[in-house]
């Protein structure tokens, strides 16, 4: 395992847990993620088209590696039902070697 491999995370909101689960299943099958943590109910307060709104949504935290980060965010855009989905990805500074091994193994 290379010391240069880094873990990455992506945060994304969906209209409901069912939609989040379907997208997670697709991303798992495509080996773009190793895991998706679905938080079935979160309250989102946001501004959309100049109007402050509050909605109940489902949040997902995806686990992947740095090399999959950009392709994952692009694929999420394709699969997502929202006109403008909120997708945020970042590299992880510290990850135990066993976790990196699991991520790499899950994505190959």
Secondary structure, 3 states (H helix, E strand, C coil): CCCCCCEEEEEEEECCHHHHHHHHHHHHHCCCCCEEEEEEEEEEEEEECCEEEEEEEEEEEEEEEHHHHHHHHHHHHHHCCCCCCCEEEEECCCCCHHHHHHHHHHCC
